[in-house]
Amino acid sequence: MKINKLLSDRLEACYSVCRLQNQDYDFLLVASEVDQACFAYDLNSDLAKIVVWEDVGGTMSIIPIPGTMDFLATQKFYPGFKAKDCQVVYASFQGDHWDICNAFDFPYLHRFDLIKGKENQLYFIGCTIANSKAYTEDWSDKGRIFVARFNTQNHTLEGLQQLPQTLLKNHGYYAIQDEGYSLITSVEGVFKLTYPEFSTTGDWQLERLFDEETSDVVKVDINQDGKDEYMIIQGFHGDRLRIFTEDFGRELFHYPEKTPFGHAIWSGRLLNQTCFVFGWRSEKAELRLFHFVDGHLVSELVDAKAASSNVLAFEKDGKAYLFSANNGRGEVALYQLVK
């Protein structure tokens, strides 16, 4: 696999990434985790850059509003888990820029999502990394999972409720919307949150799938055996990368070296093959692509010392790309993958 870097732009502590597209527009977004900017790069116009906002930052998540070029994003969640004043903003697309307004406050909101339901209803899922903090390493007040309906007209949450389960270091989130559930990770393990329209009770259902501490999780059928496999980062911002069978019953692979501050993780299909992408933020701080070749899992280096915080992959016009927030060196990067 040949890797070509198409974009290298500067953004201090770049962190969250997102792709926004419809039949007319196609943008890659990246935002900083410190008091810095959010940028959009136009995939239909030679990566022309738009400044979405210039400051505030502290953006952990950028979530598209389905069927639009609008999005929700967190702000004021700063390094060291300084997130008491965390808020969610609504960004309204105006053709050549986004208008930004505050939607609602949500202290310590680390990951959130919008899930399409019946009759154009949007469900909100919000995961707080903690409920409160007296200092950086204060984990005494565990994180929560919140659910609600999102009103697209006035940008508010309706019927907000907290699920009973509390989670220590409630960090990772991965949605499998077409199968009706999301995965949430914490010290207590990996949890499956089934959406009301897919559950046996007609309400939200939370069950534990794996009982070892996990920071992040994604899944895909990496070995083409007809069953999905899980890639997980173990330890909080941990140093162990492992792949498990679909029931977490057996480890299929573990990366032979420590991968300290594991953080960037993605799964999906590129160039007619399933792939995992993983990056860690300390020491070698590599960004790597994993796929099967001749029955064996192969790991290919995308970039060294990238220190990626988050990464997404996609195809456009028959070509494959990785978009990475290379946090440790303050670089926004777009790579093309060529067989």
Buried (B, 14 or more C-beta within 10 A) or exposed (E): BEBEBEBEBEBBBBBBBBBBBEEEBBBBBBBBBBBBBBBBBBBEEEBEBBEBBEEBBBBBBBBBBEEEBBBBBBBBBBEEBBBEBBBBBBBBBEEEBBEBEEBBEBBBBBBBBBBEEEEEBBBBBBBBBBBEBEEEEEBEBBBBBBBBBBBBEEBBBEEBEEBEBBBBBBBBBBBEBEEBBBBBBBBBBBBBBBBBEEBEEEEBBBEEBBEBBBBBBBBBBBBEEEEBBBBBBBBBBBBBBBBBBBEBEEEBBEBEEBBBBBBBBBBBBBBEEBBBBBBBBBBBBBBBBBBBEEEEBEBBEBBEEBBBBBBBBBBEEEEBBBBBBBBBBBBBBBBBBEE
